[in-house]
């Protein structure tokens, strides 16, 4: 046997205001009826393997410079810490 329960709901002015605010927010988020312009995607030209192979020496030089700067910074920090401690 199924018993039907009726839950008594009490509406407060605050909850009514929240519902009104929610309805207003949803109205703003609805899909517009006029046609909107979509952003244009620009498809770049793909690089070939030959072009990428031509850049390998340059990439190696840049990575070497980055590594040198990192190691030099680490060395400076170590020397500074030893100077402050001693």
Residue pairs with C-beta under 8 A, 6 or more apart in sequence:
none
